[in-house]
Amino acid sequence: MKYQEFKKALDKPYFNILDILLKKLNVYGYQLSLWRKKGYISRLKKGMYFFVDEKEKMTQQEISFLVYQPSYLSMEAALSHYGLIPEMVHVQTGVTTKTTRKFSNDFGSFSYRHIQPKLFFGYIPIETKFGKYLIAEPEKALLDYLYFNLGRLNDQEDISGLRINHDELERIINRKKLESYLKEFNIEKLTRNINLLF
């Protein structure tokens, strides 16, 4: 199968091996290798690719969901999205019920932290042109961040060092929802750190 025919048959900027099988396309591994060498396609992860000339059609957020599911963006990635921290985020950090993993590709670095299934909640879906991604609500992003950093957050000084934007915190965070989500974690130190933050 010729490259242009293959690209037209898929009609989206990314694909995986399953897409090729489902559409019954006559494409072999050596062709994918050849197209990679020619710079037509590039790899997102093993068995998943994108068309290089359509890279601008996708976002890091969409890629983060594509390469590892189930997952939702949280922690620094979500806190930055909501304006709760001043820093630019270079690694898209997701939360997953699967094993902790890291990926790097042409779109950047992607990190995934394992969480218990009962704590996999508090996110919203964002539709994109070619798919979707999930992002934590601000309350859950904050709790996830504090939860995954429990070991290094021990007092008011540590909490102040997080450089949380308190004006945005008061404006964005729904305290009732935060309290409700906090109960699900049921961790005394996490509750103490939330009280120090507010």
Secondary structure, DSSP 8 states (H G I E B T S, - for coil): --HHHHHHHH-SSEEEHHHHHHTT----HHHHHHHHHTTSEEEEETTEEEEGGGGGG--HHHHHHHHSSSEEE-HHHHHHHTTSS-S---EEEEEESS--EEEEETTEEEEEEE--GGG---EEEEE-SS-EEEEE-HHHHHHHHHHHTGGG--SHHHHHTT---HHHHHHH--HHHHHHHHHHH--HHHHHHHHHH-
